[in-house]
Amino acid sequence: MGEFTMSNRRDFIKHSVLLGGGALTLGLFPNELFASGELVKLTIVHTNDIHYHLEPFPETDAEYAGRGGLERIASLVSRYRKENTNLLLVDSGDMFQGTPYFNYFKGDLILRIMSKMGYEAGTLGNHEFDNGMGDIVSALNYAAFPIVNSNYDFSDTVMAGHTKSHLILKKGGVKVGIYGLGIELFGLVTKQNYGSTHYLNPVETALKMEQMLKKEHNCDLVICLSHLGFSYKENKISDKTLAPQTKYTDLILGGHTHTFLDKPLLLKNAEGKPILVNQAGWGALAAGKLDLVFDRRGHMKGRSAELNIL
């Protein structure tokens, strides 16, 4: 493309906005723009419904023989971190339950491993409650990252003070706001295991959290870690039905329905702006990867996505 002067650098960035502010292939951005600091790339790697699959599925498994495992995801993340230090690793719930490791170690071991992998945020799935809230509190002693949930009111339970309603962090100068939404526990979890937890309407909660993160804290990127499920045949709130009702959420990274998406679902929010919905299967069989490009003012200029099947 030839040498980039200050003038045509500005023209290129301006033109990227005219092309849709996110529809560009990242390879079109010259390296000079990243080297000069005029653009920054943020890589987001996300998992969901790991269900304690630390190792690959056994060779005797009829469908997933020898595949998956958190160890492989750890190697993948390590490689991506070498390519881009501005990497955010998050999880959308149901880390617990699924293999004999959970029966023996409860939630302790997987949270220790995820902490060593450098996870920076996670949310709660329904299976985190399988041994009751006391065991969640105990396991959280081994987590070096916060659990973010915005629509479970734990005020009258032993979980009070052990989760965050939201999280704000910076990556390469990009201000990222995160909130979390959990599925209704009634009917999925034994009542004694979630006790006096009050379930707050996820749509109302999302609108409140995104408004606060975007308008009060001026976040450049707002992410919802969701365990609502991707979509349902019946009339039930899901990531797919939540997205069009939001205004300031940029990404919904989901879980619960074990949905493998080849690429994120691109929808329009309540103001006609793009919002991405993604999910990465289950059982540590896959990890989603999003590369987002921002300018110095925190405006998104491009994006790309891939699903890594392991």
Secondary structure per residue as TSV (DSSP state, phi and psi in degrees):
chain	resnum	aa	ss	phi	psi
A	1	M	-	360.0	-2.0
A	2	G	-	85.9	-179.8
A	3	E	-	-74.2	139.2
A	4	F	-	-98.6	118.9
A	5	T	-	-90.1	170.1
A	6	M	H	-58.8	-35.9
A	7	S	H	-67.8	-50.6
A	8	N	H	-77.3	-16.3
A	9	R	H	-63.4	-46.0
A	10	R	H	-62.4	-40.0
A	11	D	H	-63.5	-40.2
A	12	F	H	-64.2	-46.2
A	13	I	H	-64.5	-41.5
A	14	K	H	-61.9	-42.1
A	15	H	H	-65.1	-33.2
A	16	S	H	-63.4	-34.5
A	17	V	H	-64.5	-42.0
A	18	L	H	-65.9	-24.3
A	19	L	T	-82.4	-3.9
A	20	G	T	128.3	1.2
A	21	G	S	57.6	38.3
A	22	G	S	157.4	-3.8
A	23	A	-	-91.8	1.8
A	24	L	S	-81.9	148.2
A	25	T	-	-74.9	131.1
A	26	L	G	-63.5	-24.1
A	27	G	G	-64.8	-15.9
A	28	L	G	-74.8	-18.1
A	29	F	S	-81.1	122.4
A	30	P	-	-64.0	143.7
A	31	N	H	-59.5	-28.5
A	32	E	H	-58.6	-32.2
A	33	L	H	-70.9	-32.2
A	34	F	H	-77.1	-40.3
A	35	A	H	-63.3	-34.6
A	36	S	T	-81.0	-11.3
A	37	G	T	85.0	4.6
A	38	E	S	-73.0	-26.1
A	39	L	E	-129.3	151.0
A	40	V	E	-134.5	139.3
A	41	K	E	-103.2	128.0
A	42	L	E	-110.0	125.5
A	43	T	E	-104.1	127.4
A	44	I	E	-115.2	122.8
A	45	V	E	-111.4	129.5
A	46	H	E	-134.2	145.8
A	47	T	E	-128.6	167.1
A	48	N	-	-161.1	153.1
A	49	D	-	51.3	47.4
A	50	I	-	-62.3	-35.9
A	51	H	T	50.3	42.5
A	52	Y	T	62.4	25.5
A	53	H	-	-84.5	81.6
A	54	L	-	-72.6	-35.2
A	55	E	S	-111.4	164.7
A	56	P	-	-59.9	158.2
A	57	F	-	-60.1	146.8
A	58	P	-	-62.1	154.4
A	59	E	T	-64.6	-15.7
A	60	T	T	-86.9	-5.4
A	61	D	-	-66.5	131.6
A	62	A	T	-67.6	-27.8
A	63	E	T	-113.6	-35.1
A	64	Y	T	-122.4	31.4
A	65	A	T	-49.8	121.0
A	66	G	T	73.6	6.7
A	67	R	-	-103.2	162.3
A	68	G	-	76.8	-163.2
A	69	G	-	109.0	135.4
A	70	L	H	-64.8	-25.6
A	71	E	H	-61.0	-39.5
A	72	R	H	-70.5	-35.9
A	73	I	H	-64.9	-38.0
A	74	A	H	-60.4	-41.9
A	75	S	H	-64.8	-40.3
A	76	L	H	-62.2	-46.2
A	77	V	H	-63.6	-40.4
A	78	S	H	-59.8	-42.2
A	79	R	H	-65.2	-42.4
A	80	Y	H	-65.9	-34.2
A	81	R	H	-66.7	-32.1
A	82	K	H	-69.4	-30.9
A	83	E	H	-79.0	-31.5
A	84	N	-	-154.1	113.2
A	85	T	S	-70.5	-18.7
A	86	N	-	-84.5	70.0
A	87	L	E	-118.2	135.8
A	88	L	E	-118.6	122.6
A	89	L	E	-111.6	121.7
A	90	V	E	-136.9	162.3
A	91	D	E	-136.3	146.2
A	92	S	-	-109.1	29.4
A	93	G	S	97.5	168.6
A	94	D	-	61.0	52.6
A	95	M	-	-75.6	-35.1
A	96	F	S	-81.8	165.8
A	97	Q	-	67.4	135.3
A	98	G	S	139.9	-26.8
A	99	T	S	-136.4	165.9
A	100	P	H	-58.6	-21.3
A	101	Y	H	-57.9	-37.0
A	102	F	H	-66.5	-38.5
A	103	N	H	-61.9	-33.7
A	104	Y	H	-91.2	-46.9
A	105	F	H	-98.7	-4.3
A	106	K	T	54.2	-138.5
A	107	G	T	-89.6	-2.8
A	108	D	H	-62.7	-50.6
A	109	L	H	-65.9	-45.1
A	110	I	H	-67.7	-33.6
A	111	L	H	-70.5	-32.0
A	112	R	H	-66.5	-42.8
A	113	I	H	-67.2	-45.1
A	114	M	H	-62.8	-34.4
A	115	S	H	-64.7	-43.2
A	116	K	H	-65.8	-29.7
A	117	M	H	-72.7	-16.4
A	118	G	T	93.0	24.4
A	119	Y	-	-58.9	142.1
A	120	E	-	-114.4	-10.8
A	121	A	E	-164.7	149.1
A	122	G	E	-148.1	167.7
A	123	T	-	-128.5	174.4
A	124	L	-	-93.6	134.2
A	125	G	-	-102.2	173.5
A	126	N	G	-65.8	-30.4
A	127	H	G	-74.9	-13.1
A	128	E	G	-63.3	-20.3
A	129	F	G	-92.5	3.2
A	130	D	T	-59.8	-31.4
A	131	N	T	-105.7	13.3
A	132	G	-	90.0	165.3
A	133	M	H	-70.7	-27.6
A	134	G	H	-60.8	-38.1
A	135	D	H	-72.0	-31.0
A	136	I	H	-63.9	-47.2
A	137	V	H	-58.8	-43.0
A	138	S	H	-63.4	-44.4
A	139	A	H	-65.5	-33.3
A	140	L	H	-64.3	-16.2
A	141	N	T	-63.2	-19.6
A	142	Y	T	-101.0	2.5
A	143	A	-	-95.7	124.6
A	144	A	S	-94.3	10.2
A	145	F	S	-131.0	153.1
A	146	P	-	-79.7	149.3
A	147	I	B	-97.9	122.1
A	148	V	B	-107.9	118.9
A	149	N	-	-142.7	132.6
A	150	S	S	-109.0	-16.1
A	151	N	S	-119.6	14.3
A	152	Y	E	-107.6	119.0
A	153	D	E	-92.2	106.6
A	154	F	-	-96.6	14.1
A	155	S	T	-53.1	-37.0
A	156	D	T	-100.5	24.3
A	157	T	S	-132.3	172.7
A	158	V	T	-70.1	-11.3
A	159	M	T	-81.7	-7.3
A	160	A	T	-54.3	125.6
A	161	G	T	85.1	-0.5
A	162	H	S	-100.2	-3.7
A	163	T	S	-127.3	165.2
A	164	K	B	-110.8	141.7
A	165	S	S	-74.2	-25.1
A	166	H	E	-161.2	168.2
A	167	L	E	-143.6	137.2
A	168	I	E	-126.0	128.3
A	169	L	E	-144.6	166.5
A	170	K	E	-118.7	138.7
A	171	K	E	-132.7	111.2
A	172	G	T	58.8	30.9
A	173	G	T	88.8	-8.0
A	174	V	E	-87.4	125.3
A	175	K	E	-89.7	117.3
A	176	V	E	-112.1	127.4
A	177	G	E	-109.5	135.2
A	178	I	E	-127.4	133.9
A	179	Y	E	-130.2	165.9
A	180	G	E	-133.4	142.9
A	181	L	E	-127.0	129.2
A	182	G	E	-108.1	155.5
A	183	I	-	-74.1	156.4
A	184	E	-	-64.5	128.7
A	185	L	-	-81.3	-26.5
A	186	F	B	-59.4	126.2
A	187	G	T	91.8	-17.7
A	188	L	T	-106.5	-31.9
A	189	V	B	-125.7	139.9
A	190	T	-	-57.4	133.2
A	191	K	H	-53.6	-40.4
A	192	Q	H	-64.6	-20.5
A	193	N	H	-83.0	-16.5
A	194	Y	H	-121.7	-2.7
A	195	G	T	49.4	-123.8
A	196	S	T	-93.0	23.0
A	197	T	-	-63.3	129.1
A	198	H	E	-99.3	127.1
A	199	Y	E	-89.4	121.7
A	200	L	-	-99.2	143.1
A	201	N	-	-53.1	121.1
A	202	P	H	-66.6	-34.0
A	203	V	H	-68.8	-48.4
A	204	E	H	-60.5	-40.0
A	205	T	H	-65.1	-44.0
A	206	A	H	-60.1	-45.7
A	207	L	H	-63.0	-38.7
A	208	K	H	-67.3	-45.6
A	209	M	H	-68.9	-44.0
A	210	E	H	-66.2	-37.3
A	211	Q	H	-60.3	-46.7
A	212	M	I	-63.4	-45.4
A	213	L	I	-67.9	-40.1
A	214	K	I	-81.3	-47.1
A	215	K	I	-90.5	-36.7
A	216	E	I	-87.3	-37.9
A	217	H	S	-105.9	-1.2
A	218	N	-	54.5	43.7
A	219	C	-	-70.4	139.5
A	220	D	S	-77.0	-31.1
A	221	L	E	-135.5	129.6
A	222	V	E	-116.1	123.3
A	223	I	E	-117.0	134.3
A	224	C	E	-105.0	119.9
A	225	L	E	-90.2	112.1
A	226	S	E	-116.4	139.4
A	227	H	E	-121.8	37.8
A	228	L	S	-84.7	-26.3
A	229	G	-	104.2	148.8
A	230	F	S	-69.5	-52.5
A	231	S	-	-163.1	160.1
A	232	Y	-	-139.5	154.1
A	233	K	S	-72.5	-37.1
A	234	E	S	-81.7	169.1
A	235	N	S	-77.3	89.0
A	236	K	-	-143.0	139.4
A	237	I	-	-62.0	136.4
A	238	S	-	-146.5	173.4
A	239	D	H	-58.6	-39.3
A	240	K	H	-68.5	-33.4
A	241	T	H	-89.4	-22.5
A	242	L	H	-71.8	-44.6
A	243	A	G	-50.4	-47.8
A	244	P	G	-68.1	-11.2
A	245	Q	G	-94.1	-9.7
A	246	T	-	-86.0	167.5
A	247	K	S	-123.1	-34.4
A	248	Y	S	-123.6	-1.1
A	249	T	-	-78.9	129.9
A	250	D	-	-93.8	-36.9
A	251	L	E	-134.6	135.4
A	252	I	E	-114.4	112.1
A	253	L	E	-105.4	110.0
A	254	G	-	-107.7	179.0
A	255	G	-	-158.6	-168.2
A	256	H	S	89.4	-45.6
A	257	T	S	-90.6	1.7
A	258	H	-	57.4	41.2
A	259	T	-	-87.9	126.4
A	260	F	B	-93.3	116.6
A	261	L	-	-110.6	123.0
A	262	D	S	-61.2	-35.0
A	263	K	S	-148.3	155.7
A	264	P	-	-60.5	149.5
A	265	L	E	-81.8	123.9
A	266	L	E	-97.8	116.4
A	267	L	E	-121.9	174.8
A	268	K	E	-110.7	138.1
A	269	N	-	-82.4	-170.4
A	270	A	T	-64.8	-17.0
A	271	E	T	-106.7	12.0
A	272	G	S	79.1	13.1
A	273	K	-	-98.1	155.5
A	274	P	E	-71.0	141.6
A	275	I	E	-138.3	134.9
A	276	L	E	-100.9	136.9
A	277	V	E	-120.0	129.6
A	278	N	E	-142.1	155.3
A	279	Q	-	-152.8	149.3
A	280	A	B	-124.5	55.5
A	281	G	-	66.3	-129.1
A	282	W	S	-168.6	172.5
A	283	G	T	64.1	23.5
A	284	A	T	57.3	30.8
A	285	L	S	-85.7	-12.9
A	286	A	E	-157.8	160.9
A	287	A	E	-140.0	134.7
A	288	G	E	-86.0	148.0
A	289	K	E	-136.0	128.2
A	290	L	E	-123.6	130.3
A	291	D	E	-110.3	121.9
A	292	L	E	-120.3	136.6
A	293	V	E	-110.3	131.7
A	294	F	E	-124.0	150.0
A	295	D	E	-89.7	-177.4
A	296	R	T	-62.1	-25.4
A	297	R	T	-88.9	3.1
A	298	G	S	84.2	16.8
A	299	H	-	-90.7	131.7
A	300	M	E	-73.1	131.7
A	301	K	E	-115.6	-17.7
A	302	G	E	-167.8	161.5
A	303	R	E	-156.2	153.9
A	304	S	E	-147.3	159.2
A	305	A	E	-146.7	152.7
A	306	E	E	-152.4	153.8
A	307	L	E	-112.0	122.8
A	308	N	E	-94.9	109.6
A	309	I	E	-88.2	125.4
A	310	L	-	-108.7	360.0
